[in-house]
Amino acid sequence: MSVNGIDSSTEKETKSKFSNPFKDKSLTEIPCFRKAFLTGITSGLGAGLGYFFWSSNARKSAHIAFGSYFVITTSTWFYCRYRWSADRFRNQQMKTALQTKILAEGTELEQQIQAETGDV
């Protein structure tokens, strides 16, 4: 069906191309999101208040608060995501190794591996 000369299937394709990537997820379900933002907010607030108490310059303390919030949030996010990815990779390797061991159990391959590694 055409509305104002635009095909409705074209509208659906356009909407699906530019859809929100977070529409099906709550932001707290994204790994490391909650921790990074809570750390950034509290650190920014602390840095801003600390600088304000020290200098009584509201404008500069607001700049310091936002700057420290941004830097601490992004650094916490990247560090947490790096650790999360490394743990996920190690878990996948362990899963593959355990599946291989289960498949090799009781075969000649297991005996060869035990002879090479010295395991009994």
Biopython code that builds the backbone (N, CA, C, O; Angstrom):
import numpy as np
from Bio.PDB.StructureBuilder import StructureBuilder

atoms = [
    (1, "MET", "N", (0.833, -1.167, 0.000)),
    (1, "MET", "CA", (0.000, 0.000, 0.000)),
    (1, "MET", "C", (0.883, 1.236, 0.000)),
    (1, "MET", "O", (1.912, 1.281, 0.674)),
    (2, "SER", "N", (0.482, 2.202, -0.736)),
    (2, "SER", "CA", (1.269, 3.413, -0.896)),
    (2, "SER", "C", (0.607, 4.573, -0.159)),
    (2, "SER", "O", (-0.590, 4.817, -0.310)),
    (3, "VAL", "N", (1.401, 5.283, 0.640)),
    (3, "VAL", "CA", (0.921, 6.466, 1.347)),
    (3, "VAL", "C", (1.805, 7.629, 0.927)),
    (3, "VAL", "O", (3.019, 7.595, 1.126)),
    (4, "ASN", "N", (1.197, 8.657, 0.344)),
    (4, "ASN", "CA", (1.933, 9.837, -0.132)),
    (4, "ASN", "C", (3.043, 9.466, -1.110)),
    (4, "ASN", "O", (4.092, 10.108, -1.143)),
    (5, "GLY", "N", (2.809, 8.447, -1.888)),
    (5, "GLY", "CA", (3.773, 8.043, -2.896)),
    (5, "GLY", "C", (4.941, 7.240, -2.358)),
    (5, "GLY", "O", (5.879, 6.959, -3.104)),
    (6, "ILE", "N", (4.917, 6.859, -1.081)),
    (6, "ILE", "CA", (6.007, 6.078, -0.485)),
    (6, "ILE", "C", (5.477, 4.692, -0.174)),
    (6, "ILE", "O", (4.437, 4.539, 0.466)),
    (7, "ASP", "N", (6.192, 3.700, -0.628)),
    (7, "ASP", "CA", (5.812, 2.319, -0.381)),
    (7, "ASP", "C", (6.090, 1.980, 1.078)),
    (7, "ASP", "O", (7.151, 2.328, 1.596)),
    (8, "SER", "N", (5.154, 1.307, 1.751)),
    (8, "SER", "CA", (5.310, 1.003, 3.175)),
    (8, "SER", "C", (6.454, 0.010, 3.412)),
    (8, "SER", "O", (7.068, 0.030, 4.479)),
    (9, "SER", "N", (6.751, -0.861, 2.434)),
    (9, "SER", "CA", (7.865, -1.791, 2.617)),
    (9, "SER", "C", (9.196, -1.042, 2.635)),
    (9, "SER", "O", (10.131, -1.465, 3.315)),
    (10, "THR", "N", (9.292, 0.059, 1.899)),
    (10, "THR", "CA", (10.508, 0.876, 1.917)),
    (10, "THR", "C", (10.670, 1.544, 3.275)),
    (10, "THR", "O", (11.788, 1.661, 3.778)),
    (11, "GLU", "N", (9.573, 1.979, 3.870)),
    (11, "GLU", "CA", (9.641, 2.585, 5.194)),
    (11, "GLU", "C", (10.123, 1.579, 6.224)),
    (11, "GLU", "O", (10.920, 1.926, 7.095)),
    (12, "LYS", "N", (9.655, 0.340, 6.144)),
    (12, "LYS", "CA", (10.076, -0.690, 7.092)),
    (12, "LYS", "C", (11.556, -0.988, 6.944)),
    (12, "LYS", "O", (12.253, -1.166, 7.943)),
    (13, "GLU", "N", (12.049, -1.046, 5.706)),
    (13, "GLU", "CA", (13.469, -1.297, 5.483)),
    (13, "GLU", "C", (14.312, -0.164, 6.042)),
    (13, "GLU", "O", (15.360, -0.405, 6.642)),
    (14, "THR", "N", (13.864, 1.068, 5.850)),
    (14, "THR", "CA", (14.592, 2.226, 6.363)),
    (14, "THR", "C", (14.603, 2.216, 7.881)),
    (14, "THR", "O", (15.632, 2.509, 8.491)),
    (15, "LYS", "N", (13.487, 1.886, 8.499)),
    (15, "LYS", "CA", (13.426, 1.834, 9.957)),
    (15, "LYS", "C", (14.328, 0.736, 10.498)),
    (15, "LYS", "O", (14.968, 0.927, 11.532)),
    (16, "SER", "N", (14.396, -0.413, 9.826)),
    (16, "SER", "CA", (15.228, -1.503, 10.321)),
    (16, "SER", "C", (16.711, -1.185, 10.159)),
    (16, "SER", "O", (17.523, -1.657, 10.954)),
    (17, "LYS", "N", (17.086, -0.397, 9.151)),
    (17, "LYS", "CA", (18.483, -0.019, 8.972)),
    (17, "LYS", "C", (18.970, 0.889, 10.088)),
    (17, "LYS", "O", (20.107, 0.772, 10.545)),
    (18, "PHE", "N", (18.103, 1.795, 10.522)),
    (18, "PHE", "CA", (18.498, 2.803, 11.492)),
    (18, "PHE", "C", (17.841, 2.568, 12.851)),
    (18, "PHE", "O", (17.517, 3.525, 13.553)),
    (19, "SER", "N", (17.645, 1.323, 13.222)),
    (19, "SER", "CA", (16.988, 1.044, 14.480)),
    (19, "SER", "C", (17.964, 1.200, 15.646)),
    (19, "SER", "O", (19.180, 1.180, 15.460)),
    (20, "ASN", "N", (17.428, 1.350, 16.811)),
    (20, "ASN", "CA", (18.207, 1.520, 18.023)),
    (20, "ASN", "C", (18.839, 0.184, 18.409)),
    (20, "ASN", "O", (18.121, -0.805, 18.558)),
    (21, "PRO", "N", (20.168, 0.125, 18.575)),
    (21, "PRO", "CA", (20.788, -1.152, 18.930)),
    (21, "PRO", "C", (20.461, -1.591, 20.346)),
    (21, "PRO", "O", (20.636, -2.766, 20.670)),
    (22, "PHE", "N", (19.987, -0.683, 21.209)),
    (22, "PHE", "CA", (19.684, -1.019, 22.595)),
    (22, "PHE", "C", (18.199, -1.247, 22.844)),
    (22, "PHE", "O", (17.776, -1.332, 23.997)),
    (23, "LYS", "N", (17.394, -1.348, 21.778)),
    (23, "LYS", "CA", (15.953, -1.420, 21.966)),
    (23, "LYS", "C", (15.507, -2.681, 22.710)),
    (23, "LYS", "O", (14.496, -2.653, 23.412)),
    (24, "ASP", "N", (16.239, -3.776, 22.567)),
    (24, "ASP", "CA", (15.847, -5.010, 23.221)),
    (24, "ASP", "C", (16.578, -5.242, 24.534)),
    (24, "ASP", "O", (16.306, -6.221, 25.229)),
    (25, "LYS", "N", (17.507, -4.347, 24.883)),
    (25, "LYS", "CA", (18.296, -4.540, 26.095)),
    (25, "LYS", "C", (18.115, -3.372, 27.039)),
    (25, "LYS", "O", (17.985, -2.218, 26.631)),
    (26, "SER", "N", (18.110, -3.707, 28.290)),
    (26, "SER", "CA", (18.203, -2.656, 29.292)),
    (26, "SER", "C", (19.675, -2.272, 29.382)),
    (26, "SER", "O", (20.543, -3.129, 29.217)),
    (27, "LEU", "N", (19.967, -1.023, 29.635)),
    (27, "LEU", "CA", (21.367, -0.598, 29.685)),
    (27, "LEU", "C", (22.133, -1.312, 30.791)),
    (27, "LEU", "O", (23.349, -1.478, 30.688)),
    (28, "THR", "N", (21.449, -1.733, 31.841)),
    (28, "THR", "CA", (22.138, -2.427, 32.926)),
    (28, "THR", "C", (22.497, -3.868, 32.555)),
    (28, "THR", "O", (23.282, -4.502, 33.259)),
    (29, "GLU", "N", (21.937, -4.394, 31.465)),
    (29, "GLU", "CA", (22.277, -5.745, 31.025)),
    (29, "GLU", "C", (23.537, -5.779, 30.170)),
    (29, "GLU", "O", (24.063, -6.856, 29.889)),
    (30, "ILE", "N", (24.026, -4.619, 29.755)),
    (30, "ILE", "CA", (25.252, -4.549, 28.965)),
    (30, "ILE", "C", (26.418, -4.743, 29.917)),
    (30, "ILE", "O", (26.509, -4.031, 30.917)),
    (31, "PRO", "N", (27.326, -5.698, 29.635)),
    (31, "PRO", "CA", (28.431, -5.951, 30.554)),
    (31, "PRO", "C", (29.255, -4.685, 30.796)),
    (31, "PRO", "O", (29.609, -3.976, 29.854)),
    (32, "CYS", "N", (29.551, -4.415, 32.044)),
    (32, "CYS", "CA", (30.402, -3.324, 32.507)),
    (32, "CYS", "C", (29.743, -1.955, 32.464)),
    (32, "CYS", "O", (30.345, -0.994, 32.943)),
    (33, "PHE", "N", (28.560, -1.812, 31.926)),
    (33, "PHE", "CA", (27.928, -0.491, 31.819)),
    (33, "PHE", "C", (27.663, 0.107, 33.190)),
    (33, "PHE", "O", (28.042, 1.247, 33.462)),
    (34, "ARG", "N", (27.022, -0.653, 34.041)),
    (34, "ARG", "CA", (26.628, -0.145, 35.353)),
    (34, "ARG", "C", (27.842, 0.240, 36.182)),
    (34, "ARG", "O", (27.886, 1.319, 36.773)),
    (35, "LYS", "N", (28.826, -0.649, 36.223)),
    (35, "LYS", "CA", (30.017, -0.392, 37.027)),
    (35, "LYS", "C", (30.764, 0.843, 36.537)),
    (35, "LYS", "O", (31.191, 1.669, 37.344)),
    (36, "ALA", "N", (30.924, 0.975, 35.239)),
    (36, "ALA", "CA", (31.665, 2.104, 34.685)),
    (36, "ALA", "C", (30.961, 3.425, 34.976)),
    (36, "ALA", "O", (31.613, 4.396, 35.361)),
    (37, "PHE", "N", (29.667, 3.478, 34.803)),
    (37, "PHE", "CA", (28.976, 4.739, 35.012)),
    (37, "PHE", "C", (28.837, 5.096, 36.479)),
    (37, "PHE", "O", (28.930, 6.272, 36.830)),
    (38, "LEU", "N", (28.617, 4.122, 37.344)),
    (38, "LEU", "CA", (28.563, 4.447, 38.770)),
    (38, "LEU", "C", (29.920, 4.923, 39.276)),
    (38, "LEU", "O", (29.993, 5.855, 40.077)),
    (39, "THR", "N", (30.995, 4.287, 38.812)),
    (39, "THR", "CA", (32.334, 4.722, 39.198)),
    (39, "THR", "C", (32.610, 6.128, 38.678)),
    (39, "THR", "O", (33.138, 6.965, 39.409)),
    (40, "GLY", "N", (32.261, 6.391, 37.431)),
    (40, "GLY", "CA", (32.489, 7.705, 36.849)),
    (40, "GLY", "C", (31.688, 8.796, 37.532)),
    (40, "GLY", "O", (32.210, 9.884, 37.775)),
    (41, "ILE", "N", (30.437, 8.525, 37.845)),
    (41, "ILE", "CA", (29.592, 9.530, 38.486)),
    (41, "ILE", "C", (30.112, 9.878, 39.874)),
    (41, "ILE", "O", (30.238, 11.054, 40.215)),
    (42, "THR", "N", (30.411, 8.864, 40.671)),
    (42, "THR", "CA", (30.890, 9.151, 42.028)),
    (42, "THR", "C", (32.261, 9.824, 42.007)),
    (42, "THR", "O", (32.520, 10.713, 42.818)),
    (43, "SER", "N", (33.131, 9.418, 41.105)),
    (43, "SER", "CA", (34.456, 10.043, 41.023)),
    (43, "SER", "C", (34.357, 11.482, 40.531)),
    (43, "SER", "O", (35.037, 12.363, 41.058)),
    (44, "GLY", "N", (33.529, 11.727, 39.538)),
    (44, "GLY", "CA", (33.341, 13.088, 39.047)),
    (44, "GLY", "C", (32.749, 13.999, 40.104)),
    (44, "GLY", "O", (33.173, 15.143, 40.264)),
    (45, "LEU", "N", (31.771, 13.484, 40.818)),
    (45, "LEU", "CA", (31.167, 14.259, 41.893)),
    (45, "LEU", "C", (32.200, 14.567, 42.978)),
    (45, "LEU", "O", (32.284, 15.697, 43.460)),
    (46, "GLY", "N", (32.972, 13.571, 43.352)),
    (46, "GLY", "CA", (34.003, 13.766, 44.374)),
    (46, "GLY", "C", (35.073, 14.752, 43.937)),
    (46, "GLY", "O", (35.484, 15.609, 44.719)),
    (47, "ALA", "N", (35.530, 14.638, 42.684)),
    (47, "ALA", "CA", (36.562, 15.551, 42.188)),
    (47, "ALA", "C", (36.029, 16.974, 42.092)),
    (47, "ALA", "O", (36.726, 17.922, 42.454)),
    (48, "GLY", "N", (34.814, 17.132, 41.614)),
    (48, "GLY", "CA", (34.223, 18.464, 41.505)),
    (48, "GLY", "C", (34.009, 19.113, 42.851)),
    (48, "GLY", "O", (34.344, 20.283, 43.040)),
    (49, "LEU", "N", (33.450, 18.361, 43.794)),
    (49, "LEU", "CA", (33.248, 18.913, 45.131)),
    (49, "LEU", "C", (34.577, 19.211, 45.825)),
    (49, "LEU", "O", (34.725, 20.233, 46.495)),
    (50, "GLY", "N", (35.531, 18.312, 45.657)),
    (50, "GLY", "CA", (36.844, 18.528, 46.265)),
    (50, "GLY", "C", (37.511, 19.786, 45.738)),
    (50, "GLY", "O", (38.068, 20.567, 46.509)),
    (51, "TYR", "N", (37.458, 19.981, 44.439)),
    (51, "TYR", "CA", (38.057, 21.184, 43.866)),
    (51, "TYR", "C", (37.278, 22.433, 44.276)),
    (51, "TYR", "O", (37.868, 23.489, 44.500)),
    (52, "PHE", "N", (35.963, 22.313, 44.374)),
    (52, "PHE", "CA", (35.161, 23.466, 44.798)),
    (52, "PHE", "C", (35.486, 23.865, 46.233)),
    (52, "PHE", "O", (35.608, 25.053, 46.531)),
    (53, "PHE", "N", (35.625, 22.890, 47.120)),
    (53, "PHE", "CA", (35.972, 23.198, 48.510)),
    (53, "PHE", "C", (37.365, 23.811, 48.611)),
    (53, "PHE", "O", (37.627, 24.637, 49.486)),
    (54, "TRP", "N", (38.244, 23.405, 47.720)),
    (54, "TRP", "CA", (39.618, 23.905, 47.752)),
    (54, "TRP", "C", (39.725, 25.307, 47.160)),
    (54, "TRP", "O", (40.459, 26.142, 47.687)),
    (55, "SER", "N", (38.992, 25.581, 46.056)),
    (55, "SER", "CA", (39.187, 26.845, 45.351)),
    (55, "SER", "C", (37.983, 27.790, 45.372)),
    (55, "SER", "O", (38.150, 28.984, 45.123)),
    (56, "SER", "N", (36.806, 27.304, 45.655)),
    (56, "SER", "CA", (35.552, 28.081, 45.614)),
    (56, "SER", "C", (35.262, 28.657, 44.232)),
    (56, "SER", "O", (34.591, 29.682, 44.109)),
    (57, "ASN", "N", (35.762, 28.002, 43.206)),
    (57, "ASN", "CA", (35.515, 28.418, 41.823)),
    (57, "ASN", "C", (34.530, 27.417, 41.211)),
    (57, "ASN", "O", (34.913, 26.315, 40.819)),
    (58, "ALA", "N", (33.256, 27.818, 41.136)),
    (58, "ALA", "CA", (32.205, 26.896, 40.700)),
    (58, "ALA", "C", (32.367, 26.480, 39.243)),
    (58, "ALA", "O", (32.156, 25.315, 38.905)),
    (59, "ARG", "N", (32.738, 27.414, 38.383)),
    (59, "ARG", "CA", (32.845, 27.090, 36.961)),
    (59, "ARG", "C", (33.960, 26.079, 36.703)),
    (59, "ARG", "O", (33.756, 25.088, 36.001)),
    (60, "LYS", "N", (35.119, 26.326, 37.262)),
    (60, "LYS", "CA", (36.246, 25.417, 37.040)),
    (60, "LYS", "C", (35.998, 24.064, 37.717)),
    (60, "LYS", "O", (36.398, 23.028, 37.185)),
    (61, "SER", "N", (35.349, 24.064, 38.873)),
    (61, "SER", "CA", (35.065, 22.783, 39.538)),
    (61, "SER", "C", (34.063, 21.962, 38.730)),
    (61, "SER", "O", (34.128, 20.733, 38.737)),
    (62, "ALA", "N", (33.136, 22.623, 38.034)),
    (62, "ALA", "CA", (32.202, 21.898, 37.163)),
    (62, "ALA", "C", (32.953, 21.289, 35.986)),
    (62, "ALA", "O", (32.661, 20.165, 35.579)),
    (63, "HIS", "N", (33.916, 22.021, 35.439)),
    (63, "HIS", "CA", (34.729, 21.482, 34.346)),
    (63, "HIS", "C", (35.556, 20.296, 34.806)),
    (63, "HIS", "O", (35.667, 19.296, 34.098)),
    (64, "ILE", "N", (36.129, 20.408, 35.978)),
    (64, "ILE", "CA", (36.923, 19.300, 36.521)),
    (64, "ILE", "C", (36.029, 18.101, 36.815)),
    (64, "ILE", "O", (36.423, 16.961, 36.570)),
    (65, "ALA", "N", (34.839, 18.349, 37.333)),
    (65, "ALA", "CA", (33.908, 17.252, 37.624)),
    (65, "ALA", "C", (33.538, 16.509, 36.353)),
    (65, "ALA", "O", (33.568, 15.279, 36.321)),
    (66, "PHE", "N", (33.185, 17.255, 35.293)),
    (66, "PHE", "CA", (32.805, 16.589, 34.050)),
    (66, "PHE", "C", (33.999, 15.899, 33.408)),
    (66, "PHE", "O", (33.869, 14.783, 32.905)),
    (67, "GLY", "N", (35.151, 16.541, 33.419)),
    (67, "GLY", "CA", (36.347, 15.927, 32.825)),
    (67, "GLY", "C", (36.742, 14.646, 33.531)),
    (67, "GLY", "O", (37.051, 13.646, 32.883)),
    (68, "SER", "N", (36.733, 14.670, 34.866)),
    (68, "SER", "CA", (37.094, 13.454, 35.595)),
    (68, "SER", "C", (36.027, 12.380, 35.408)),
    (68, "SER", "O", (36.352, 11.197, 35.311)),
    (69, "TYR", "N", (34.758, 12.780, 35.356)),
    (69, "TYR", "CA", (33.685, 11.814, 35.078)),
    (69, "TYR", "C", (33.924, 11.128, 33.743)),
    (69, "TYR", "O", (33.840, 9.904, 33.648)),
    (70, "PHE", "N", (34.221, 11.910, 32.711)),
    (70, "PHE", "CA", (34.411, 11.355, 31.374)),
    (70, "PHE", "C", (35.626, 10.439, 31.317)),
    (70, "PHE", "O", (35.543, 9.327, 30.795)),
    (71, "VAL", "N", (36.742, 10.896, 31.847)),
    (71, "VAL", "CA", (37.980, 10.103, 31.796)),
    (71, "VAL", "C", (37.842, 8.820, 32.605)),
    (71, "VAL", "O", (38.229, 7.751, 32.133)),
    (72, "ILE", "N", (37.307, 8.908, 33.793)),
    (72, "ILE", "CA", (37.193, 7.730, 34.651)),
    (72, "ILE", "C", (36.158, 6.754, 34.100)),
    (72, "ILE", "O", (36.365, 5.542, 34.167)),
    (73, "THR", "N", (35.054, 7.254, 33.560)),
    (73, "THR", "CA", (34.043, 6.358, 32.982)),
    (73, "THR", "C", (34.610, 5.597, 31.787)),
    (73, "THR", "O", (34.447, 4.380, 31.693)),
    (74, "THR", "N", (35.273, 6.301, 30.878)),
    (74, "THR", "CA", (35.797, 5.613, 29.696)),
    (74, "THR", "C", (36.927, 4.652, 30.052)),
    (74, "THR", "O", (36.998, 3.555, 29.498)),
    (75, "SER", "N", (37.807, 5.048, 30.965)),
    (75, "SER", "CA", (38.899, 4.136, 31.322)),
    (75, "SER", "C", (38.369, 2.910, 32.061)),
    (75, "SER", "O", (38.839, 1.796, 31.829)),
    (76, "THR", "N", (37.390, 3.106, 32.950)),
    (76, "THR", "CA", (36.791, 1.957, 33.644)),
    (76, "THR", "C", (36.069, 1.056, 32.659)),
    (76, "THR", "O", (36.149, -0.168, 32.763)),
    (77, "TRP", "N", (35.360, 1.655, 31.698)),
    (77, "TRP", "CA", (34.637, 0.880, 30.684)),
    (77, "TRP", "C", (35.597, 0.008, 29.878)),
    (77, "TRP", "O", (35.376, -1.194, 29.727)),
    (78, "PHE", "N", (36.678, 0.626, 29.354)),
    (78, "PHE", "CA", (37.604, -0.134, 28.517)),
    (78, "PHE", "C", (38.348, -1.199, 29.303)),
    (78, "PHE", "O", (38.557, -2.300, 28.793)),
    (79, "TYR", "N", (38.753, -0.901, 30.530)),
    (79, "TYR", "CA", (39.441, -1.900, 31.351)),
    (79, "TYR", "C", (38.508, -3.068, 31.676)),
    (79, "TYR", "O", (38.901, -4.231, 31.581)),
    (80, "CYS", "N", (37.276, -2.749, 32.059)),
    (80, "CYS", "CA", (36.315, -3.806, 32.391)),
    (80, "CYS", "C", (35.989, -4.652, 31.167)),
    (80, "CYS", "O", (35.908, -5.876, 31.274)),
    (81, "ARG", "N", (35.799, -4.024, 30.000)),
    (81, "ARG", "CA", (35.499, -4.777, 28.780)),
    (81, "ARG", "C", (36.680, -5.647, 28.359)),
    (81, "ARG", "O", (36.493, -6.759, 27.864)),
    (82, "TYR", "N", (37.911, -5.133, 28.559)),
    (82, "TYR", "CA", (39.092, -5.932, 28.249)),
    (82, "TYR", "C", (39.128, -7.175, 29.132)),
    (82, "TYR", "O", (39.349, -8.280, 28.636)),
    (83, "ARG", "N", (38.913, -7.004, 30.430)),
    (83, "ARG", "CA", (38.906, -8.144, 31.351)),
    (83, "ARG", "C", (37.767, -9.103, 31.021)),
    (83, "ARG", "O", (37.949, -10.319, 31.067)),
    (84, "TRP", "N", (36.599, -8.567, 30.691)),
    (84, "TRP", "CA", (35.447, -9.396, 30.354)),
    (84, "TRP", "C", (35.727, -10.226, 29.110)),
    (84, "TRP", "O", (35.402, -11.413, 29.070)),
    (85, "SER", "N", (36.329, -9.610, 28.090)),
    (85, "SER", "CA", (36.661, -10.325, 26.852)),
    (85, "SER", "C", (37.719, -11.390, 27.093)),
    (85, "SER", "O", (37.626, -12.489, 26.547)),
    (86, "ALA", "N", (38.731, -11.074, 27.910)),
    (86, "ALA", "CA", (39.774, -12.051, 28.211)),
    (86, "ALA", "C", (39.196, -13.237, 28.974)),
    (86, "ALA", "O", (39.536, -14.383, 28.681)),
    (87, "ASP", "N", (38.327, -12.976, 29.951)),
    (87, "ASP", "CA", (37.688, -14.066, 30.690)),
    (87, "ASP", "C", (36.807, -14.914, 29.788)),
    (87, "ASP", "O", (36.789, -16.140, 29.892)),
    (88, "ARG", "N", (36.083, -14.253, 28.907)),
    (88, "ARG", "CA", (35.221, -14.981, 27.970)),
    (88, "ARG", "C", (36.046, -15.862, 27.035)),
    (88, "ARG", "O", (35.664, -16.995, 26.741)),
    (89, "PHE", "N", (37.185, -15.332, 26.568)),
    (89, "PHE", "CA", (38.067, -16.105, 25.696)),
    (89, "PHE", "C", (38.635, -17.312, 26.436)),
    (89, "PHE", "O", (38.663, -18.417, 25.893)),
    (90, "ARG", "N", (39.093, -17.103, 27.688)),
    (90, "ARG", "CA", (39.622, -18.217, 28.482)),
    (90, "ARG", "C", (38.558, -19.269, 28.746)),
    (90, "ARG", "O", (38.837, -20.466, 28.688)),
    (91, "ASN", "N", (37.337, -18.827, 29.036)),
    (91, "ASN", "CA", (36.253, -19.789, 29.268)),
    (91, "ASN", "C", (35.950, -20.599, 28.010)),
    (91, "ASN", "O", (35.678, -21.796, 28.095)),
    (92, "GLN", "N", (35.995, -19.959, 26.853)),
    (92, "GLN", "CA", (35.759, -20.675, 25.599)),
    (92, "GLN", "C", (36.868, -21.687, 25.335)),
    (92, "GLN", "O", (36.600, -22.798, 24.878)),
    (93, "GLN", "N", (38.119, -21.304, 25.624)),
    (93, "GLN", "CA", (39.229, -22.238, 25.460)),
    (93, "GLN", "C", (39.077, -23.433, 26.390)),
    (93, "GLN", "O", (39.307, -24.573, 25.986)),
    (94, "MET", "N", (38.687, -23.173, 27.640)),
    (94, "MET", "CA", (38.511, -24.249, 28.615)),
    (94, "MET", "C", (37.377, -25.174, 28.176)),
    (94, "MET", "O", (37.493, -26.394, 28.300)),
    (95, "LYS", "N", (36.301, -24.617, 27.672)),
    (95, "LYS", "CA", (35.172, -25.418, 27.203)),
    (95, "LYS", "C", (35.607, -26.329, 26.053)),
    (95, "LYS", "O", (35.259, -27.509, 26.025)),
    (96, "THR", "N", (36.368, -25.776, 25.104)),
    (96, "THR", "CA", (36.854, -26.565, 23.973)),
    (96, "THR", "C", (37.797, -27.661, 24.439)),
    (96, "THR", "O", (37.726, -28.793, 23.959)),
    (97, "ALA", "N", (38.683, -27.326, 25.377)),
    (97, "ALA", "CA", (39.631, -28.319, 25.887)),
    (97, "ALA", "C", (38.905, -29.445, 26.615)),
    (97, "ALA", "O", (39.264, -30.613, 26.462)),
    (98, "LEU", "N", (37.898, -29.109, 27.398)),
    (98, "LEU", "CA", (37.140, -30.144, 28.106)),
    (98, "LEU", "C", (36.348, -31.017, 27.139)),
    (98, "LEU", "O", (36.254, -32.228, 27.340)),
    (99, "GLN", "N", (35.781, -30.423, 26.097)),
    (99, "GLN", "CA", (35.065, -31.220, 25.101)),
    (99, "GLN", "C", (36.025, -32.170, 24.379)),
    (99, "GLN", "O", (35.680, -33.320, 24.109)),
    (100, "THR", "N", (37.227, -31.685, 24.069)),
    (100, "THR", "CA", (38.228, -32.528, 23.411)),
    (100, "THR", "C", (38.654, -33.662, 24.328)),
    (100, "THR", "O", (38.807, -34.796, 23.875)),
    (101, "LYS", "N", (38.848, -33.374, 25.616)),
    (101, "LYS", "CA", (39.241, -34.410, 26.565)),
    (101, "LYS", "C", (38.157, -35.465, 26.709)),
    (101, "LYS", "O", (38.451, -36.657, 26.792)),
    (102, "ILE", "N", (36.894, -35.023, 26.740)),
    (102, "ILE", "CA", (35.790, -35.974, 26.857)),
    (102, "ILE", "C", (35.730, -36.871, 25.620)),
    (102, "ILE", "O", (35.487, -38.072, 25.738)),
    (103, "LEU", "N", (35.949, -36.296, 24.436)),
    (103, "LEU", "CA", (35.919, -37.094, 23.211)),
    (103, "LEU", "C", (37.102, -38.058, 23.139)),
    (103, "LEU", "O", (36.983, -39.150, 22.584)),
    (104, "ALA", "N", (38.237, -37.654, 23.696)),
    (104, "ALA", "CA", (39.435, -38.487, 23.616)),
    (104, "ALA", "C", (39.519, -39.519, 24.736)),
    (104, "ALA", "O", (40.388, -40.390, 24.699)),
    (105, "GLU", "N", (38.650, -39.442, 25.716)),
    (105, "GLU", "CA", (38.714, -40.326, 26.876)),
    (105, "GLU", "C", (38.537, -41.790, 26.470)),
    (105, "GLU", "O", (37.566, -42.159, 25.810)),
    (106, "GLY", "N", (39.486, -42.594, 26.877)),
    (106, "GLY", "CA", (39.430, -44.020, 26.598)),
    (106, "GLY", "C", (39.947, -44.408, 25.228)),
    (106, "GLY", "O", (39.790, -45.563, 24.833)),
    (107, "THR", "N", (40.551, -43.506, 24.492)),
    (107, "THR", "CA", (41.070, -43.813, 23.163)),
    (107, "THR", "C", (42.587, -43.785, 23.180)),
    (107, "THR", "O", (43.212, -43.464, 24.191)),
    (108, "GLU", "N", (43.159, -44.123, 22.050)),
    (108, "GLU", "CA", (44.617, -44.104, 21.934)),
    (108, "GLU", "C", (45.166, -42.680, 22.019)),
    (108, "GLU", "O", (46.286, -42.468, 22.486)),
    (109, "LEU", "N", (44.395, -41.733, 21.580)),
    (109, "LEU", "CA", (44.821, -40.340, 21.643)),
    (109, "LEU", "C", (45.058, -39.913, 23.092)),
    (109, "LEU", "O", (46.019, -39.198, 23.374)),
    (110, "GLU", "N", (44.200, -40.339, 24.005)),
    (110, "GLU", "CA", (44.379, -40.002, 25.415)),
    (110, "GLU", "C", (45.659, -40.631, 25.961)),
    (110, "GLU", "O", (46.380, -40.008, 26.740)),
    (111, "GLN", "N", (45.933, -41.850, 25.557)),
    (111, "GLN", "CA", (47.151, -42.519, 26.018)),
    (111, "GLN", "C", (48.392, -41.809, 25.481)),
    (111, "GLN", "O", (49.392, -41.693, 26.190)),
    (112, "GLN", "N", (48.338, -41.333, 24.235)),
    (112, "GLN", "CA", (49.471, -40.597, 23.674)),
    (112, "GLN", "C", (49.698, -39.282, 24.407)),
    (112, "GLN", "O", (50.837, -38.905, 24.683)),
    (113, "ILE", "N", (48.631, -38.600, 24.715)),
    (113, "ILE", "CA", (48.749, -37.314, 25.424)),
    (113, "ILE", "C", (49.307, -37.539, 26.831)),
    (113, "ILE", "O", (50.141, -36.763, 27.298)),
    (114, "GLN", "N", (48.857, -38.583, 27.500)),
    (114, "GLN", "CA", (49.373, -38.887, 28.824)),
    (114, "GLN", "C", (50.839, -39.262, 28.791)),
    (114, "GLN", "O", (51.595, -38.906, 29.694)),
    (115, "ALA", "N", (51.250, -39.988, 27.741)),
    (115, "ALA", "CA", (52.655, -40.370, 27.617)),
    (115, "ALA", "C", (53.531, -39.135, 27.352)),
    (115, "ALA", "O", (54.648, -39.051, 27.862)),
    (116, "GLU", "N", (53.033, -38.185, 26.562)),
    (116, "GLU", "CA", (53.800, -36.974, 26.250)),
    (116, "GLU", "C", (53.909, -36.045, 27.454)),
    (116, "GLU", "O", (54.971, -35.474, 27.702)),
    (117, "THR", "N", (52.834, -35.890, 28.194)),
    (117, "THR", "CA", (52.832, -34.949, 29.315)),
    (117, "THR", "C", (53.303, -35.574, 30.620)),
    (117, "THR", "O", (53.664, -34.859, 31.555)),
    (118, "GLY", "N", (53.304, -36.861, 30.691)),
    (118, "GLY", "CA", (53.743, -37.540, 31.906)),
    (118, "GLY", "C", (52.634, -37.680, 32.936)),
    (118, "GLY", "O", (52.904, -38.054, 34.077)),
    (119, "ASP", "N", (51.390, -37.389, 32.558)),
    (119, "ASP", "CA", (50.255, -37.548, 33.470)),
    (119, "ASP", "C", (49.905, -39.010, 33.602)),
    (119, "ASP", "O", (50.083, -39.791, 32.668)),
    (120, "VAL", "N", (49.414, -39.369, 34.751)),
    (120, "VAL", "CA", (49.002, -40.754, 34.974)),
    (120, "VAL", "C", (47.526, -40.831, 35.151)),
    (120, "VAL", "O", (46.984, -41.918, 35.351)),
]
sb = StructureBuilder()
sb.init_structure("model")
sb.init_model(0)
sb.init_chain("A")
sb.init_seg("    ")
for serial, (resi, resn, name, xyz) in enumerate(atoms, 1):
    if name == "N":
        sb.init_residue(resn, " ", resi, " ")
    sb.init_atom(name, np.array(xyz, "f"), 0.0, 1.0, " ", f" {name:<3s}", serial, name[0])
structure = sb.get_structure()
